[in-house]
Amino acid sequence: MRERYRSSMHVYFTVAFIVIFFAWTAAFHDHRLLKSVGITLFPVIGAGFAFAWTLRTSLRLTDKSRYTWLLYGIGMLCFIVAQGTWFYDLLFSDEAMSYPSASDFFWLMQYGLNLIAALYHLTLIRKVTRIRFIFNTVIFMVVASSLSFQFLIKPILESNERSMPALITSLSYPILDLGVLLATISLYYHSKISLHKKNHAPPGRRIHAPDRRR
């Protein structure tokens, strides 16, 4: 009962948080400073809660899966630093923001840590999977990779107006995005497989302890 109450509160908090964020953005659409404050502050608050939750989860667990949550938590911390750095430059820098900047470095760190965490979790749950699920995953990966290269990566490569650091940074965003997406899809299919096996386990597989009361 208590866990159900906590889950409900988390859902209500998330929905209320999203509604307030979009309401703030709409209310101050024409006010650049206040809009920037909302765009920076609300994600930082959300990332702060996520960091606290993932850190608590990693400390509570005792198996290797705790490293997955620790990596996600460090990624949230990098996101907070990136947002704060970007907002500081916006407020106090007299010059135009350079690209790439320090905030880009921390944003890419977050993407990289999320990707590493997802891949590490995949290595922990790897099992023999059904060919159908593997086939569906491969098909989705091929389609997503082709679309990403055609519409995101190729235009960046064909651009002649960027310096080498800017080009590398611009390429890193869609590549890491794609990696996180594919890893997340793989985790989703693994969860579907686990749920399918659990729901269709034969009755004979259930082992009951013998009754020793005589």
DAURVEN-V318193 format. One record per helix or strand of 2 or more residues. SS is the DSSP state (2 for helix, 1 for strand). FROM is the first residue (numbers start at 1). TO is the last residue. If there is no record, write none. Layout:
ss->SS from->FROM to->TO
ss->SS from->FROM to->TO
This chain:
ss->2 from->2 to->27
ss->2 from->32 to->60
ss->2 from->65 to->92
ss->2 from->102 to->125
ss->2 from->131 to->157
ss->2 from->164 to->199
ss->2 from->203 to->205
